[in-house]
Amino acid sequence: MFKKQLFYIFLLILAVASISKTHAITDSTTPLSPKDAIKQERQAIQENRKQLKDSIKQAKQTVREEIAQKRQEAQEKFKAQREEFKTKLEALKDARKKAIVEKFDTKLSEVNKNQTDRMAQNLEKMTNKITELSTKISSAKQAGLNTTAAESAITNAQTKIAAAKTAVANQAGKEYTATITTEANLKVNLGSTMLTLRADLISTHQAIVAVKEAVVTAIKEVNTLRINKKTGDNKLIPVVTSAL
C-alpha cells in the first residue's frame, strides 16, 4: 500500500514538472508588449547609430593615414632628386631666375597637397554617405523589401571608393621637381613639370568623379525603397544629396 502511494506521489510530481515546463516555454514565446517593443527598437537604433559613427571615423582615419604614409615615402624616395635640384638651383647665376624657380618649386608641392587633401575630403563625405545608405538598406531588408538593386549599387560605389582612395594616396605621394638644364631652358623645364602635375591631377580627379556618379546611383536606388515601420504605409526614406 505504501509503495502504491509513493508511486502516485511520483506521478503527481512528474505532472507538476511537466506543467511548469510547458508554462515556461509558453512564457518565452510570448510577444513583447508595445512598451518593450518600442524600447527594443530604440536600442537597435542607438546601436546602429554607434556603428555608423564608428564606420565614419574609421573611414576618415584610413584615407588620412594612407595619404600621410605615401607622403612620408615620397620624402625618402625623392630625397636624392631633391638634393640634385637644390645643387642645380644654387648654380644658377641669375638671382631673379633663381628666386622664380624656387618659388615655382614650392608652389608645385602646395598645389599637389591642397588638391589631394580636397579629394580626400570629398572621398570621406561620400564614404560617409554610403555608410548611411547601407544602414537604410538594412532597415528596408528587415522589413521584407527587395533590396537587391540597392545593395548592388552600394557594392559598386564601394569598389569605386576603394579605387579612388588608392589613386588619391598615390597622387599625394608624388613629388614634382623641376628639371634644371640650362638657364635658357628654364621656362620650358618649368612648363613641362607643371603640365605633368596638371595631367596627373586631372587623371586622379576622374576617379573622384566616378565615385560621385556611383554614390548618386546608390542614392536613387535607396530612394525607391518605401517603408514606414510605424504605420505600415508606403513612404520614401529621405536621403540628402546636397552633401555631395
Buried (B, 14 or more C-beta within 10 A) or exposed (E): EEEEEEEEEEEEEEEEEEEEEEEEEEEEEEEEEEEEEEEEEEEEEEEBEEBBEEBBEEBBEBBBEBBEEBBEEBEEBBEEEBEBBEEBBEEBEEEEBBEBBBEBBEEBEEBBEEBBBEBBEBBBBBBBBBBBBBBBBBBBBEBEBEBEBBBEBBEBBBEBBEEBBEBBBBBBBBBBBBBBEEBEEBEEBBEEBBEEBEEBBEEBBEBBEBBBEBBBBBBBBBBBBEBEEEEEEEEEBEBEEEEE
